[in-house]
């Protein structure tokens, strides 16, 4: 059931961004515009992990602030974590879908592995060092840690497989190029030999008829 909901969310979100439909409530207008400009598989991965980074930074900032009766800090912290989870789910499905289509995401996946461990470190630190708002957001925090840990594992495996896959494709392309080059060289050698033979025959002149003597 959860997988079906996530897939439905991904499809509606992807087509919504492309068609200019109402934006998802876990992204702001600027982020939706950025996604419209980032249509490549790898570019989208980089955008998603950057959006996730923003939520982690906001969460870490506000959880260390003093309580303010005029501001719902616990609600804000939960909102940031919920958005983080939504972004993580879309990121995971995007990686899975484009991995199946053999789209090159290596640059984006490397960015996930660059930023992801620090994001987990921040979230786990919040879990290990409870603040005054912890009781209000700890369930969302647990879900965020579990969800992103899964995403990070998936990105690690995907990058490993794509490095092998595109590395092999590059080797095949290099081998094909060498084969073409060798064939062209053979054709040039044959052409050169034929030209030498024609030139030699031309220098000898036409054959004489024995009856003419």
C-alpha positions in Angstrom: 0.0 0.0 0.0 2.8 2.4 0.9 4.7 1.6 -2.3 1.5 2.3 -4.3 1.0 5.7 -2.6 4.6 6.7 -3.2 4.4 5.7 -6.8 1.2 7.7 -7.2 2.8 10.7 -5.5 5.9 10.5 -7.8 3.8 10.3 -11.0 1.5 13.1 -10.0 4.4 15.2 -8.8 6.5 14.6 -11.9 3.7 15.3 -14.4 2.5 18.3 -12.3 5.9 19.9 -12.4 6.2 19.4 -16.2 2.7 20.6 -16.9 2.8 23.6 -14.5 0.1 22.1 -12.3 -0.4 23.0 -8.6 2.9 22.5 -6.8 3.4 19.8 -4.2 3.0 21.2 -0.6 6.5 20.0 0.4 8.3 22.3 -2.1 8.2 26.1 -2.5 7.7 28.0 -5.7 11.4 28.5 -6.3 12.1 24.8 -5.9 9.4 23.9 -8.4 10.9 26.3 -10.9 14.3 24.8 -10.4 12.9 21.3 -11.1 11.3 22.6 -14.3 14.7 23.7 -15.4 16.4 20.4 -14.4 15.0 17.8 -16.6 18.0 15.5 -16.7 18.0 12.4 -14.5 21.2 13.3 -12.7 20.3 17.0 -12.4 17.0 16.1 -10.7 18.9 13.9 -8.2 21.1 16.9 -7.3 18.1 19.1 -6.8 16.3 16.7 -4.5 19.3 16.2 -2.3 19.9 20.0 -2.2 16.2 20.5 -1.1 16.7 17.9 1.5 19.8 19.7 2.8 17.8 22.9 3.3 15.2 21.0 5.5 17.9 19.5 7.6 19.6 22.9 8.1 16.3 24.5 9.1 15.5 21.7 11.5 18.9 21.8 13.2 18.7 25.6 13.5 15.2 25.8 15.0 15.5 22.9 17.4 18.3 24.8 19.2 16.3 28.0 19.6 14.6 28.9 22.8 10.8 28.4 23.1 8.7 31.4 21.8 5.1 31.6 22.8 4.3 33.5 19.6 5.9 30.9 17.3 5.0 27.2 16.9 8.5 25.8 16.9 7.5 22.2 17.5 5.1 22.4 14.5 7.7 24.0 12.4 10.2 21.2 13.2 7.6 18.6 12.3 6.9 20.3 9.1 10.6 20.3 8.1 10.9 16.6 8.9 7.7 15.8 7.0 9.0 17.7 4.0 12.3 15.9 4.3 10.6 12.5 4.2 8.5 13.5 1.2 11.6 14.7 -0.7 13.4 11.5 0.3 10.6 9.4 -1.1 10.5 11.2 -4.4 14.3 11.0 -4.6 14.3 7.2 -4.0 11.6 6.6 -6.6 13.3 8.9 -9.1 16.6 7.0 -8.7 14.9 3.6 -9.0 12.9 4.6 -12.1 15.9 6.1 -14.0 18.2 3.3 -12.9 15.8 0.9 -14.6 15.9 3.0 -17.7 19.7 3.0 -17.6 19.9 6.8 -17.4 23.3 8.1 -16.3 22.9 9.6 -12.8 26.5 9.2 -11.6 27.0 12.9 -10.9 23.8 13.3 -8.9 24.4 10.1 -7.0 27.9 11.3 -6.0 26.2 14.4 -4.7 23.9 12.3 -2.6 26.8 10.4 -1.1 28.6 13.7 -0.5 25.8 15.4 1.4 23.8 12.4 2.7 26.0 11.1 5.5 26.2 14.6 7.0 22.4 14.9 6.9 22.1 11.6 8.7 24.7 12.7 11.2 22.6 15.8 12.0 19.4 13.8 12.4 21.0 11.1 14.6 22.6 13.8 16.8 19.1 15.2 17.4 18.0 11.7 18.3 20.9 11.2 20.7 20.7 14.6 22.2 17.0 15.4 22.9 16.0 19.1 23.2 13.0 20.6 24.7 10.9 19.9 21.6 11.9 16.3 21.2 8.6 14.8 22.3 6.8 16.7 19.7 8.8 15.5 16.7 10.6 12.3 17.7 8.2 10.1 15.6 8.9 12.1 12.5 12.6 12.1 13.2 12.6 8.3 13.5 10.8 8.0 10.1 13.2 10.5 8.5 16.3 8.6 9.7 14.9 5.3 8.6 13.7 6.6 5.2 16.9 8.4 4.3 19.2 5.6 5.5 17.3 3.4 2.9 17.8 6.1 0.3 21.5 6.4 1.0 21.9 2.6 0.7 20.0 2.6 -2.6 22.1 5.5 -4.0 25.3 3.7 -3.0 24.3 0.6 -4.8 23.0 2.5 -7.8 26.3 4.4 -8.1 28.3 1.3 -7.9 26.3 -0.4 -10.6 26.2 2.6 -12.9 30.0 3.0 -12.5 30.4 -0.6 -13.7 27.8 -0.3 -16.4 28.9 3.0 -18.0 32.5 2.0 -17.5 31.9 -1.1 -19.5 30.0 0.9 -22.1 32.9 3.3 -22.4 35.3 0.4 -22.9 33.0 -1.0 -25.6 32.8 2.3 -27.3 36.6 2.5 -27.2 36.9 -1.0 -28.7 34.4 -0.1 -31.4 36.4 3.1 -32.2 39.6 1.1 -32.5 37.9 -1.5 -34.8 36.6 1.3 -37.0 40.1 2.9 -37.1 41.7 -0.4 -38.0 39.2 -1.0 -40.8 39.8 2.5 -42.2 43.5 1.9 -42.0 43.1 -1.4 -43.9 40.9 0.3 -46.6 43.5 3.1 -47.0 46.3 0.5 -47.4 44.3 -1.4 -50.1 43.5 1.8 -51.9 47.1 2.8 -51.8 48.2 -0.5 -53.2 45.6 -0.3 -56.0 46.8 3.2 -56.9 50.4 2.0 -57.0 49.4 -0.9 -59.3 47.5 1.4 -61.7 50.4 3.8 -61.8 52.8 1.0 -62.6 50.6 -0.3 -65.4 50.3 3.2 -66.8 54.1 3.6 -66.9 54.5 0.3 -68.8 52.1 1.5 -71.5 49.5 -0.6 -73.4 50.5 -4.2 -74.3 51.7 -4.8 -77.9 50.1 -7.1 -80.4 52.6 -9.8 -81.6 50.9 -9.8 -85.1 52.0 -6.2 -85.6 55.7 -7.2 -85.9 
